[in-house]
């Protein structure tokens, strides 16, 4: 069974509600966590392009990428599947920030792709991964919960009743406190 069902989350995939590029974040990370994500991209064989200030260059090690700091606009564009763009932004070692293009995720297959991505990153790092509306980091709508080992809904859906047994974080999980009230 999928982590989330389209009917339960489709409103959160509406670009008018969450923006076309909602924010995804893994908090409390390190250079080693960034390297683990880069290694994941490589090991999965995902198509990717790394650029600095708009110029495509060879993907460096995480330490080198992050050492450039704010002086360079470092972007890693990843396609975990055809038609699914993920844009990692190397702002700092302390968090892994990326965007997903919701215009490409319009049905249950899109939800499944997003859940697979969040699960892969969350499992690799052993950390929560949260998705929030674009430029609204205080209202997570869904995310990978390491305690539940799945992607869960973090905000109430106003469109339909949740039929999903994974409709929220497990009590005591690292992301239980981030649920919107």
N, C-alpha and C positions, 0 to 999 in steps of 0.2 A: 504494500500500500504506500502511496506517496506520502511524504512528510506533510504537505499542504495540498489542499484541493483548490482548483481555479475558482470555483464558485464562492469559496470562503475568503479569497484574497484578491479577487479581480479589481476591487476598488483601489487597492494599494498599488496596482499596476497601471493606474490611470495617470498619465503625465500631467493632467490638470490638477491632480490632488497632490502627488508626491514629486512632481518635476520629471522631466524626461531622463535625467541622470541622477537618481537618488544616491545618497552617500552610503557607503558601506565602510565599516571600521572594525579593526581589531585593536583594542586598547592595550596599554601596558606591554608593548613589544620591545624588542631589542634588535641589534644588527643581525644576530643569529636567527631571529624569527623572520626577518626580511629575507635572509639567505635561504631559509627553509621554503619560503614561498617561491623564490626564484628557482630553486631546485625542483619544486613541485611542477612549476610551469614546464620546465625542461623535461622532467621524467614522464609527464603526461603527454608530451609531444604536442602541446597546444601551440598553435600559430601565434607568434608574437613579434612585435617591433618595438625597440627601445629608441627613444630620441632625447636629445638634449638641445634645448632652445630650438625645437622644430627640425633638427637635423638628425636623420637616422644614423645611429652608430651601433657598434657591437655591444651587446648586453654585458655590463661589467659585473663584478662581484658586488654584493650588497654594501660592503664596507666602502668601496670606492664610489659607488653611486650616492650613498648618503653623505660621504665626506664633501661632496660638492655643495651641499647646503642650499640655501636660498639663492645663491648666485647663478644657479642653473635651473631651468624648468625641465626637470627630468620626468618623462612619461613612459610608461610601459603599457602598450596596447596589446591585449591578449584576446584571442578568440578560442575559448574552450570548445566551441562547436561552431559550425557554419551558421552565420547570422546572429551570433551572440558576442557582442563587444564588451570587454571589461577594460577600464582605464585605471591603472595604478599610478598614484602620484607620490613620488618619493619626497615628502616634506621633511620627515624626521624619523629617527629610529624608534621613538617612543610610541608610535602608532602606525599601523598599516592602513592607509586610506585608499579607497578606490570607488569608482562609479560603475554602474551597470546601465546599459541603455534599454529602458523599459519598452521603447517602441519596437524592440525586437522580440519581446516576450509577451505574446498576446493570448496564450491559451495554456492548457494543462502541460503541454510539452515545454513551454517556456518556464513555467513554475518549476517543473522537474529539473530543467537545466540550471536554474538559479539555485535550487536546493542542493544539487550535486556540487556546484562550485562552493557554496558556503560550507557544506559538510566537509569537502576535501580540505579547504583551508583551515577550518576549525579543528578537524581531527589532526592534521599535520602539526598544528601549533598547540593543541590541547587548550584552546581558548575560545571564548564567545566571539561570534562575528555578528554584528548588528547592522541592519539596513534601516535608514531613517529618510524622511523626505529630504529633498535637495535643500541644503543650507539650514536644516532644522535638526541639529544633533541631539536635542533633548526629548524627541518623541519617536523612539524606535517602533517600527511596525512589525518587523519579523527578524529572526536571527537564529543562528546555530547555537544550541545550548549543549555544552559538553557533557553535563550531567545526564541529560536525556538522550544524547548522541543523535540528535535530529534537529531539523529546522522547525521552529515553533512560531506561532503567531504571538506578538507581544502587544498588539493594540486591538481593541474590540472592532469587529467588522460590523458595519451598519447595513450591509447589503443582505446578508444571509446568516442563518444560524450556523455555528461551527459544528460540523459533523466529525471533525477530526479529533481523535483521541490525544493528539499532540497540540492542542489548542493553546497551550501556555507553558511557561517554564516550570520545571519541577520545583517544589518547595526546597529552599536551600541552595538552588543552583546559582552559579555566578551571575546569571542575567535576570534572575527573578526580581531583583530590586529595580531593574530598568523598565519594567512594564508600565505603560501609560495608564493613568487612572481616569 
